[in-house]
Amino acid sequence: MQLNNSKVINAWCMYDWANSVYSLVITSAIFPIYYNAVTTGVDGSDRVDFFGLEISNSVLYSYSLSFSFLFVAAILPILSGIADYSGKKKFLMKLFVYLGSFSCMGLYFFTGDNIEWAILCSVLASIGYSGSLVFYDAFLPEIATEDRFDKISAKGYSLGYIGSVILLIVNLVMIEMFDVFWFEDKGTATRFAFLLVGVWWLAFSQITFLRLPDNVHNLKPKNNVFTEGYKELKKVWYAVKEERMTKLFLLAFFFYNMGVQTVMYLAATFGSKELQLDSAKLILTVLIIQLVAIGGAYLFAHISNLKGNKFSLLLMVFIWIFVCLGAYFVYSENEFFLLAFVVGLVMGGIQSLSRSTFAKLIPENTIDNASYFSFYDVTYNLSIVVGTFCYGIIDQITNSMRNSTLALMLFFAVGMGFLILLKLPKSSKLEPKKA
């Protein structure tokens, strides 16, 4: 297959456009606010009954996210091995896309008294989203040359931020002007927004599926795909064990990604519970993060080109440490908006650069891209499990989400320590070119 084909690359980037509406509307903006509103009693109580267990609504949400990512971390390695052996990356990616998009549509039926249904749909949507990414990310080293990874990854994330903001604005207009759109109330309009997310995700992903190759390496399975898939994964596992640089990067990524993803998933809940911000201000906060993240992705890709991936990642993690410290002392909405601006700046950059950095660490001419990326995505998912679980349990014990932000600061500090130990070979494009 011809590398750096613009039509294929643009189609690949469009999946960020397709799936990022889930990240924004379902995990970060409208759904957490709606969930918090319909599960809070008229007396202000945040206790809910979940299959007979009485628990805080925010703690339940944190734990459900942890479970979904733990489940994905358990099943993806073997699926990625099967994908590499059988050449079915796109097929498996489609399965997760359909699961996630239809689960988002299912949230339309969540009215507040059926919280078990809401948790089921949100967990399945999360599984669909994170499951599709391992196969999506694995296409990057198969469609482009290494020198273009940073810019292509940044373009994907930027398209994702733009597309998700467009749909978010459409949903906000629809919710605020619900009567113009013939809805009975804001709640019905909000639930229709979840339906739109699923439709958007499903529809735009077809552009990606249309252009991405079905089988890059034309592998022909001759034996049982499950046993051969396991052998494929085992082979990559032994290869990764011997690559010290890859192991150090994955350790660093594990710790700093705990903080990044936990902030993304629980920022709106923090603003609602700790600062008592209304829904309009919480949505504005999320919009600030998304819009600034567009520039942040390109900014740090440029810094990486000048100073190297390691320098750029260290700079962003350093900023994240102060973001967490600042969150502990934030008490006014203006301070919260300023913090959101900084979060947006480093959120776009650290996500896109982490993906492209790992793509560069994969040995040249490998045909095991999905298996390699399964280690990246398992690390990604496990870090969210630990991050959201720690955040939730500290919130449960101390009854304060502020204390949880200090734990996130420690995660970033440990991640920075591993990044400092990382020594990249001079021959790699991970390091800046000498003048």
C-alpha positions in Angstrom: 0.0 0.0 0.0 1.2 3.5 -0.9 2.2 5.5 2.2 1.2 9.2 2.8 -1.8 8.9 0.5 -3.8 12.1 1.4 -7.2 10.6 0.9 -6.4 7.7 3.2 -4.8 10.0 5.8 -7.8 12.4 5.8 -10.2 9.4 6.2 -8.1 8.1 9.1 -8.2 11.6 10.7 -12.0 11.7 10.2 -12.5 8.9 12.8 -11.3 11.4 15.4 -14.0 13.7 14.1 -16.5 10.9 14.4 -15.7 9.5 17.9 -14.8 12.7 19.7 -18.4 13.7 20.1 -18.6 10.8 22.5 -15.7 12.1 24.6 -17.1 15.6 24.7 -20.9 15.2 25.0 -21.1 11.9 26.8 -18.0 11.8 29.1 -17.2 15.5 29.6 -20.1 17.8 29.1 -23.8 17.2 28.7 -24.3 13.6 30.1 -22.4 14.1 33.4 -24.4 17.3 34.1 -27.7 15.6 33.1 -26.7 12.4 35.1 -25.9 14.5 38.2 -29.2 16.5 37.9 -31.6 13.6 37.5 -29.9 11.4 40.2 -29.9 14.2 42.8 -32.9 14.2 45.1 -35.2 17.2 45.7 -33.5 17.5 49.2 -30.1 17.8 47.5 -29.1 14.2 48.4 -26.6 12.6 46.0 -27.3 9.0 47.2 -28.7 6.6 44.6 -30.0 3.0 44.7 -28.0 0.8 42.3 -29.3 -2.8 42.4 -30.1 -2.4 46.1 -26.7 -0.7 46.9 -26.9 2.8 48.2 -24.0 4.9 46.9 -23.0 8.5 45.9 -24.0 9.2 42.3 -20.5 10.6 41.4 -18.7 7.6 43.1 -21.0 5.2 41.1 -20.1 7.0 37.9 -16.4 6.9 38.6 -16.5 3.2 39.4 -18.5 2.4 36.3 -15.9 4.1 34.1 -13.2 2.1 35.9 -15.0 -1.1 35.2 -15.5 -0.4 31.5 -11.8 0.4 31.0 -10.7 -2.6 33.0 -12.9 -4.8 30.8 -11.4 -3.4 27.6 -7.9 -3.8 29.0 -8.7 -7.5 29.6 -10.0 -8.4 26.1 -8.1 -6.1 23.8 -4.7 -7.8 23.8 -6.0 -11.1 22.5 -8.3 -9.3 20.0 -5.3 -7.3 18.7 -3.3 -10.5 18.3 -6.2 -12.0 16.3 -6.5 -8.8 14.2 -2.8 -8.9 13.3 -2.8 -12.6 12.4 -6.1 -12.6 10.5 -5.8 -9.1 9.0 -9.2 -8.1 10.5 -8.3 -4.7 12.2 -11.0 -2.8 10.3 -13.7 -5.5 11.0 -13.0 -5.5 14.8 -12.9 -1.7 14.8 -16.3 -1.7 13.2 -17.7 -4.0 15.9 -16.6 -1.6 18.7 -17.9 1.4 16.8 -21.3 -0.1 16.4 -21.4 -1.1 20.0 -20.4 2.3 21.2 -22.7 4.3 18.9 -25.8 2.3 19.6 -25.1 2.4 23.3 -25.1 6.2 23.1 -28.4 6.1 21.4 -29.7 3.9 24.2 -29.0 6.7 26.7 -32.1 8.5 25.2 -34.2 6.2 27.4 -32.5 7.3 30.6 -35.0 9.4 32.6 -33.4 9.2 36.1 -35.4 6.4 37.8 -33.7 3.7 35.6 -30.1 4.4 36.7 -29.1 0.8 36.1 -29.9 1.2 32.4 -27.9 4.5 32.3 -24.8 2.8 33.8 -25.2 -0.2 31.4 -25.3 2.0 28.3 -22.5 4.3 29.5 -20.3 1.3 30.3 -21.0 -0.3 26.8 -20.4 3.1 25.1 -17.1 3.4 26.9 -16.1 -0.1 25.9 -17.0 0.7 22.3 -15.1 3.9 22.3 -11.9 2.7 23.9 -12.0 -0.7 22.1 -12.2 1.0 18.6 -9.1 3.1 19.4 -6.6 0.3 19.6 -7.4 -0.8 16.0 -7.7 2.8 14.8 -4.4 3.9 16.3 -2.7 0.8 14.8 -3.4 2.0 11.3 -1.2 5.1 11.7 2.2 3.4 11.1 0.6 1.6 8.2 -0.6 4.6 6.2 2.2 7.2 6.8 5.9 7.5 7.2 7.5 8.2 10.6 8.3 11.8 9.9 4.6 12.7 9.5 3.3 10.9 12.6 3.3 14.0 14.9 1.4 16.2 12.4 -1.1 13.6 11.4 -1.8 12.7 15.0 -2.3 16.4 15.8 -4.5 16.8 12.8 -6.7 13.9 13.9 -7.1 15.3 17.5 -7.8 18.8 16.1 -10.5 17.5 13.8 -12.0 15.7 16.8 -12.1 18.9 18.9 -13.6 20.9 16.0 -16.3 18.3 15.2 -17.2 17.7 18.8 -17.6 21.4 19.5 -19.9 21.8 16.4 -22.2 19.1 17.7 -22.0 20.3 21.2 -23.1 23.8 20.1 -26.0 22.3 18.1 -27.1 20.3 21.1 -26.9 23.3 23.4 -29.0 25.4 21.1 -31.5 22.5 20.9 -31.6 22.2 24.7 -31.9 25.9 25.5 -34.6 26.4 22.7 -36.3 23.1 23.2 -39.8 24.5 22.4 -38.6 25.7 19.0 -37.5 22.1 18.2 -40.9 20.7 19.4 -39.5 19.1 22.6 -41.7 19.0 25.7 -38.9 20.1 28.0 -35.1 20.5 28.4 -34.8 16.9 29.7 -36.3 15.4 26.5 -34.1 17.6 24.3 -31.0 16.6 26.4 -31.8 12.9 25.9 -32.2 13.5 22.1 -28.7 14.9 22.2 -27.4 11.5 23.3 -29.2 10.0 20.3 -27.5 12.5 18.0 -24.1 11.6 19.4 -24.6 7.9 18.4 -25.9 8.8 14.9 -22.9 11.3 14.4 -20.4 8.7 15.5 -21.9 5.9 13.4 -22.3 8.1 10.2 -19.0 9.8 10.0 -17.0 6.7 10.9 -18.2 5.3 7.5 -15.9 7.8 5.8 -13.0 6.1 7.7 -14.2 2.6 6.9 -14.6 3.5 3.2 -10.9 4.5 2.7 -8.9 2.5 5.3 -7.5 -0.8 3.8 -9.1 -4.0 4.8 -5.9 -6.0 5.1 -2.6 -4.1 4.7 -0.3 -7.1 4.8 -2.6 -9.6 3.1 -2.2 -12.2 5.9 -4.0 -15.4 5.3 -5.0 -17.3 8.5 -4.3 -21.0 8.1 -5.0 -22.2 11.7 -7.3 -21.3 14.5 -7.3 -17.5 14.7 -7.6 -17.5 18.5 -4.6 -19.6 19.2 -2.6 -17.9 16.5 -3.8 -14.5 17.7 -2.4 -15.5 21.2 0.9 -16.5 19.6 1.0 -13.2 17.8 0.5 -11.3 21.1 3.1 -13.4 22.9 5.7 -12.7 20.2 5.1 -8.9 20.6 5.2 -9.2 24.4 8.6 -10.8 24.3 9.8 -8.1 21.9 8.5 -5.3 24.1 10.2 -6.8 27.2 13.5 -6.5 25.4 12.9 -2.8 24.3 13.9 -0.7 27.4 12.9 2.5 25.8 9.4 1.3 25.0 8.9 0.0 28.5 10.0 3.3 30.1 7.7 5.2 27.8 4.7 3.0 28.7 5.5 3.4 32.4 5.6 7.2 32.0 2.5 7.2 29.9 0.7 5.0 32.5 1.2 7.5 35.3 0.7 10.8 33.5 -2.3 9.5 31.5 -4.0 8.7 34.8 -4.2 12.4 35.5 -5.0 13.5 31.9 -8.0 11.2 31.4 -9.4 11.6 35.0 -9.4 15.3 34.5 -11.2 14.9 31.2 -13.8 12.6 32.6 -14.5 14.3 35.9 -13.8 18.0 35.3 -17.5 18.9 34.9 -18.5 16.9 38.0 -15.8 18.8 40.0 -17.1 22.2 38.9 -20.7 21.1 39.7 -20.0 19.6 43.2 -17.1 21.8 44.5 -17.9 25.2 42.9 -21.7 24.8 42.5 -21.4 26.1 38.9 -24.6 25.9 36.9 -24.8 23.9 33.7 -24.3 26.9 31.4 -21.0 27.7 33.0 -19.9 24.1 33.1 -20.6 23.8 29.3 -18.6 27.0 28.7 -15.7 25.5 30.6 -15.7 22.4 28.4 -15.9 24.6 25.3 -12.9 26.6 26.4 -10.9 23.3 26.9 -12.0 22.0 23.5 -11.2 25.1 21.5 -7.9 25.8 23.1 -6.9 22.1 22.7 -7.1 22.5 18.9 -4.2 25.0 19.0 -2.5 23.0 21.8 -2.2 19.9 19.6 -0.4 21.8 16.8 1.7 23.9 19.2 3.3 21.0 20.9 3.7 19.1 17.6 5.7 22.1 16.5 7.7 22.2 19.8 8.4 18.5 19.3 9.7 19.2 15.8 12.1 21.8 17.2 13.1 20.2 20.6 12.1 16.5 20.3 9.2 14.5 21.7 10.8 14.0 25.1 11.2 17.7 25.7 7.7 18.5 24.6 6.2 15.7 26.8 8.2 16.8 29.8 7.1 20.4 29.4 3.4 19.4 29.2 3.6 17.0 32.3 5.3 19.8 34.2 2.4 22.2 33.4 -0.1 19.4 34.4 1.4 19.2 37.8 0.6 22.9 38.4 -2.9 22.4 37.0 -3.6 19.8 39.7 -2.1 22.0 42.4 -4.1 25.0 41.1 -7.4 23.0 41.1 -7.0 22.4 44.9 -7.1 26.1 45.5 -9.7 27.1 42.9 -12.8 28.7 44.5 -14.1 31.2 42.0 -15.6 30.7 38.5 -13.0 33.0 36.9 -10.2 30.9 38.4 -11.9 27.8 37.1 -12.1 29.3 33.6 -8.4 30.2 33.6 -7.5 26.7 34.7 -9.7 25.3 31.9 -7.7 27.4 29.4 -4.4 25.8 30.6 -6.0 22.3 30.7 -7.1 22.7 27.1 -3.6 23.9 26.0 -1.9 20.8 27.3 -4.7 18.3 26.8 -4.6 18.4 23.0 -0.9 18.3 22.9 -0.2 15.5 25.3 -2.8 13.1 23.8 -1.7 13.6 20.1 2.0 13.5 20.9 1.7 10.4 23.1 0.1 8.5 20.3 2.6 9.6 17.7 5.6 9.0 20.0 4.5 5.4 20.6 4.0 4.9 16.8 7.6 5.8 16.3 8.8 3.3 18.9 7.3 0.4 16.9 10.1 -1.4 15.0 10.3 -0.6 11.2 8.6 -3.0 8.8 6.5 -4.7 11.6 3.2 -6.3 10.7 2.2 -6.5 14.3 0.9 -2.9 14.7 -2.4 -3.8 16.4 -0.5 -6.0 18.9 2.0 -3.3 19.6 -0.8 -0.7 20.1 -2.6 -3.1 22.3 0.1 -2.6 24.9 -0.3 1.2 24.5 -4.1 1.0 24.8 -4.0 -1.5 27.7 -1.7 1.0 29.4 -4.2 3.7 28.5 -7.2 1.8 29.8 -5.5 0.6 33.0 -4.3 4.1 33.8 -7.9 5.3 33.6 -9.1 2.5 35.8 -6.6 3.4 38.5 -7.1 7.1 38.0 -10.9 7.2 38.2 -11.0 4.6 40.9 -8.5 6.5 43.1 -10.4 9.7 42.4 -13.7 8.1 43.4 -12.4 6.4 46.5 -10.7 9.5 47.8 -13.9 11.4 47.1 -15.9 8.8 49.0 -13.5 8.7 52.0 -12.9 12.4 52.4 -16.1 13.7 50.8 -14.1 16.2 48.8 -13.0 16.0 45.2 -10.3 18.6 46.0 -8.3 16.0 47.8 -8.5 13.8 44.7 -6.7 16.4 42.6 -3.6 16.1 44.8 -3.5 12.4 44.0 -3.5 13.3 40.3 -0.6 15.6 40.9 1.5 12.7 42.3 0.6 10.6 39.2 2.0 13.3 36.9 5.1 13.7 39.1 5.9 9.9 38.8 5.2 10.0 35.1 7.7 12.9 34.7 10.3 10.8 36.6 10.1 8.0 34.1 10.2 10.5 31.2 13.4 12.0 32.6 15.0 8.5 32.6 14.0 7.9 29.0 17.0 8.1 26.7 16.1 8.2 23.0 18.5 7.1 20.3 20.0 9.9 18.3 19.1 8.2 15.1 15.4 8.3 15.9 13.1 11.0 14.7 12.0 11.2 18.3 14.9 13.6 18.8 15.1 16.9 17.0 17.3 17.2 14.0 20.7 18.8 14.4 21.2 22.0 12.4 
